[in-house]
Amino acid sequence: MIKALCYADIFNFPLTVEEIVRFSPDMPVTIDEAEERLNSDEALSGTVKRDGNYYFLDGGGGNCQLRMDRETESRQQLEIALRRLIPLQGIPFIRGAAVTGALAALNSPAGDDVDLLIISSRGRTWTAYFFLRLWRRFSHNPDICFNVFISESDLVFRNQNLFYAREILGALPILKNDAYGRFIDANRWIFNIFPSWSPSKDRQRYRLPVSPQWRRRQRQIERMLTGPVGDFFEYCVHRIQEKHLISSATETSMRMRRNRIKLHKRDNRSPILDKYEQRIQTWIGKYRELSGQPPFRPVD
C-alpha cells in the first residue's frame, strides 16, 4: 500500500482506499484488508496519514485540496473534450481511442493538453494518423495530442514495467466498442504488476456519444481506401509523414514503425520511475524503522 502512495505522491495525488487497492503493485490486497491495516497498523499510521476519504504520505496533507480542485477542473475539461472529440468517429480506420495522462487521472491543471492513445485497424496506422492530423489542423484543435498510435495487429507493449502498466490501466477509453478491451487482453502482464486492479464505474461514464453521421462518413472513406488503393495510400503517407516527423523533431521522444507511432515531447518514464524508487526507499525505510524491522534493502 505504501508503494501505491509513493507513486501517487509524485503527482501530488492522495488516494482513496479503493484506489490504494486498485494500484497496489506486486501483492494482491482487498479493500477490507487495506482498511484493517490502515486502521490498526501503528507503524503504518506513522507513515500514512488520512484526511477524510484521502490517504497520503506523512506531510502531503496539503495535496487533498489540490486534488479536489483539479478533479473538478478535470471533469469539466473532460466533458468539453468529449464534445470536441465526437468527429473522431468519422476518422477512417480508428478502432479505439483513450484519453491518457493527467486528464484521464482527473488530475489535470487548467489549460492542459488532451492526450490520446489511438488504436487503428490493421495496416492503416499511418492513414489514420494522416486524417487525424488533417482534422486537428482544420478544426483548430492544437491542444489535442495524439501521443501513441498502435495497430490492432500490434497491441502488445514491449516495455513491460510499472510505468506503462499504470498508464494503460489509468487511461480512459472513450469509444463505445471493445477495441480497448482487446488491447488490455493483449497486455495481461499488467495484472501481474497490479493484481488487485478493478475498473472504476465512475470513469466508465465518460464515453463519446454515438454519432451515426460521423460513422457513415468513416465507412464511406474506408470503402475508398480498401485493397491495393488503400495499401498504396498507406505506403505514401507513411513515407511522407515519417520523413516530416524526423526532420521536424527537436526534443520529442519518437518511435516509429509500420504499425506503431509514439510521439511525446519528452520521455517521462525514467524520471518518474527514478522518483518512485527514491520514495520507496524513503518511506518503506521509515515504516520498517517504526515497526522495528531491519533496514529496507532495495532489490537490484
Secondary structure as GFF3:
##gff-version 3
##sequence-region A 1 300
A	DSSP	alpha_helix	2	9	.	.	.	ID=ss1
A	DSSP	alpha_helix	17	22	.	.	.	ID=ss2
A	DSSP	alpha_helix	31	40	.	.	.	ID=ss3
A	DSSP	alpha_helix	42	45	.	.	.	ID=ss4
A	DSSP	beta_strand	48	51	.	.	.	ID=ss5
A	DSSP	beta_strand	54	57	.	.	.	ID=ss6
A	DSSP	alpha_helix	63	84	.	.	.	ID=ss7
A	DSSP	three_ten_helix	86	90	.	.	.	ID=ss8
A	DSSP	beta_strand	94	100	.	.	.	ID=ss9
A	DSSP	alpha_helix	101	104	.	.	.	ID=ss10
A	DSSP	beta_strand	114	120	.	.	.	ID=ss11
A	DSSP	alpha_helix	125	138	.	.	.	ID=ss12
A	DSSP	beta_strand	144	151	.	.	.	ID=ss13
A	DSSP	alpha_helix	162	170	.	.	.	ID=ss14
A	DSSP	beta_strand	172	173	.	.	.	ID=ss15
A	DSSP	alpha_helix	179	186	.	.	.	ID=ss16
A	DSSP	alpha_helix	190	193	.	.	.	ID=ss17
A	DSSP	three_ten_helix	203	205	.	.	.	ID=ss18
A	DSSP	alpha_helix	212	224	.	.	.	ID=ss19
A	DSSP	alpha_helix	227	248	.	.	.	ID=ss20
A	DSSP	beta_strand	253	257	.	.	.	ID=ss21
A	DSSP	beta_strand	260	264	.	.	.	ID=ss22
A	DSSP	alpha_helix	269	290	.	.	.	ID=ss23
###
